[in-house]
């Protein structure tokens, strides 16, 4: 991974990256979905994080060759996307965001078919289809028509078809969409297992911070068609103890305004709880003092562990 | 124990060379089509004319007095045979072709296909191949077999030698017939997510253009406007290919331009519609 820059700055492209983009722009008419994006994704599990409409899926689709960028160049596993799209697609697996399957097929026929399309021999494809369907937890339902599957099962079968040809790199676009909590946990466990134990590089594209935090060590954060932060999640979160959860007895909005005026990064998490980032050299006393100056009373102040959500909020400038 | 603990293994086998995905798509398409009962019925029915004509050939070759009758086999026999198979071409095109791309679009399968190592041309070739196989099976194949039956029953090559143009004529006409039907249907199929709607569109194109031609013919008392109808244009070309008097006043070159133009237009539509992502700018 080439997150060599400071945690909140877009990283520099390195030669050994699994995926790299240089000054890539993608426009739909006059609207830019990617604007001069330079980023890199190293080996292992990397999260591609961002709010809806940030450009995450567009980036994946551009890397797959579905969308031609208006400018810039992209490389996947050392191969240029514009010059060698088929070689790249033979080595990657793509799990699309929305429902996708071949109509009228059972799960095992569909996954086997995808294996054959990816270049496996029919016998190998069928054997792998059975294996990956067991792996994703659809072993017992593999002879059922895919169209009769529940949303969660459809998510699993999308993962199975992406895995059947044993790709070196997986693009997972919102893999837990529409899943119940148990199914979501199992899906995340699978993704974590693939990235950590099975040696599959993966890019997990999601707007769900806990999903990314659970499965990935590194993250690229996007907002408004740009990369706004990149690096190891631990670094992006910042040092422990500089974040405080604060609740005032009254005057919540006044306190937020006062903290922000004092230069603290402050964002609300609940109805009356805010998370305040205290700069280096300052501490809880300063928070109490500032509240007292405003004539307010703090009823709750607790040191907190910085989360990816904090880093994300800082990166995208959310309040 | 979660079932996924049964493990995931890396694949160590060999892979097929690239460029065969169209064959995979075509085979899967044929398999799933043959699983439909109604289609099997239509396919069987489409060979009824072949059987009838083979029986007639048997009688005309066995009983010499029939050889000079209206039942005698000649070039016109094959022309009529292919023309009468048009009804089966129509039904098979609708039953097999309507959902070929429309169903994939409905199920968002295009992004699955195009995320695999295959080109858009391979995808189209696979889908076209599925329909072509069935259409060839009700046009070219029975026509050629009919020619073979005639030769076998006659016990000599006199008929084939006397009508040497028949083999290429059958091949060229059947090719135009199935290519026109296949690409027109695939283009329409790529425009919608509903196979039913595609069927209606296809039938509409065929019947509406024929109706327009009929109306124009009635109004101007001449058949020069056959170019408005793809089926009439194909019929005009067929007459020339089989060396029978053309049925319309339209120059055959114009009819050929209509048929080839329609195929080219369909390919253009497919080129624009078959994409991994639908971009609405």
Boltz contact constraints between the chains, C-beta under 6 A:
constraints:
  - contact:
      token1: [A, 28]
      token2: [B, 279]
      max_distance: 6.0
  - contact:
      token1: [A, 28]
      token2: [B, 281]
      max_distance: 6.0
  - contact:
      token1: [A, 29]
      token2: [B, 281]
      max_distance: 6.0
  - contact:
      token1: [A, 61]
      token2: [B, 277]
      max_distance: 6.0
  - contact:
      token1: [A, 64]
      token2: [B, 115]
      max_distance: 6.0
  - contact:
      token1: [A, 66]
      token2: [B, 276]
      max_distance: 6.0
  - contact:
      token1: [A, 66]
      token2: [B, 277]
      max_distance: 6.0
  - contact:
      token1: [A, 67]
      token2: [B, 277]
      max_distance: 6.0
  - contact:
      token1: [A, 86]
      token2: [B, 117]
      max_distance: 6.0
  - contact:
      token1: [A, 89]
      token2: [B, 117]
      max_distance: 6.0
  - contact:
      token1: [A, 90]
      token2: [B, 117]
      max_distance: 6.0
  - contact:
      token1: [A, 94]
      token2: [B, 115]
      max_distance: 6.0
  - contact:
      token1: [A, 96]
      token2: [B, 111]
      max_distance: 6.0
  - contact:
      token1: [A, 98]
      token2: [B, 108]
      max_distance: 6.0
  - contact:
      token1: [A, 99]
      token2: [B, 108]
      max_distance: 6.0
  - contact:
      token1: [A, 100]
      token2: [B, 108]
      max_distance: 6.0
  - contact:
      token1: [A, 100]
      token2: [B, 111]
      max_distance: 6.0
  - contact:
      token1: [A, 100]
      token2: [B, 112]
      max_distance: 6.0
  - contact:
      token1: [A, 101]
      token2: [B, 107]
      max_distance: 6.0
  - contact:
      token1: [A, 102]
      token2: [B, 109]
      max_distance: 6.0
  - contact:
      token1: [A, 103]
      token2: [B, 103]
      max_distance: 6.0
  - contact:
      token1: [A, 103]
      token2: [B, 107]
      max_distance: 6.0
  - contact:
      token1: [A, 104]
      token2: [B, 32]
      max_distance: 6.0
  - contact:
      token1: [A, 113]
      token2: [B, 28]
      max_distance: 6.0
  - contact:
      token1: [A, 116]
      token2: [B, 24]
      max_distance: 6.0
  - contact:
      token1: [A, 117]
      token2: [B, 21]
      max_distance: 6.0
  - contact:
      token1: [A, 117]
      token2: [B, 24]
      max_distance: 6.0
  - contact:
      token1: [A, 117]
      token2: [B, 116]
      max_distance: 6.0
  - contact:
      token1: [A, 118]
      token2: [B, 116]
      max_distance: 6.0
  - contact:
      token1: [A, 119]
      token2: [B, 15]
      max_distance: 6.0
  - contact:
      token1: [A, 119]
      token2: [B, 16]
      max_distance: 6.0
  - contact:
      token1: [A, 124]
      token2: [B, 13]
      max_distance: 6.0
  - contact:
      token1: [A, 134]
      token2: [B, 6]
      max_distance: 6.0
  - contact:
      token1: [A, 135]
      token2: [B, 4]
      max_distance: 6.0
  - contact:
      token1: [A, 135]
      token2: [B, 8]
      max_distance: 6.0
  - contact:
      token1: [A, 137]
      token2: [B, 3]
      max_distance: 6.0
  - contact:
      token1: [A, 137]
      token2: [B, 4]
      max_distance: 6.0
  - contact:
      token1: [A, 139]
      token2: [B, 3]
      max_distance: 6.0
  - contact:
      token1: [A, 166]
      token2: [B, 10]
      max_distance: 6.0
  - contact:
      token1: [A, 166]
      token2: [B, 11]
      max_distance: 6.0
  - contact:
      token1: [A, 190]
      token2: [B, 4]
      max_distance: 6.0
  - contact:
      token1: [A, 198]
      token2: [B, 8]
      max_distance: 6.0
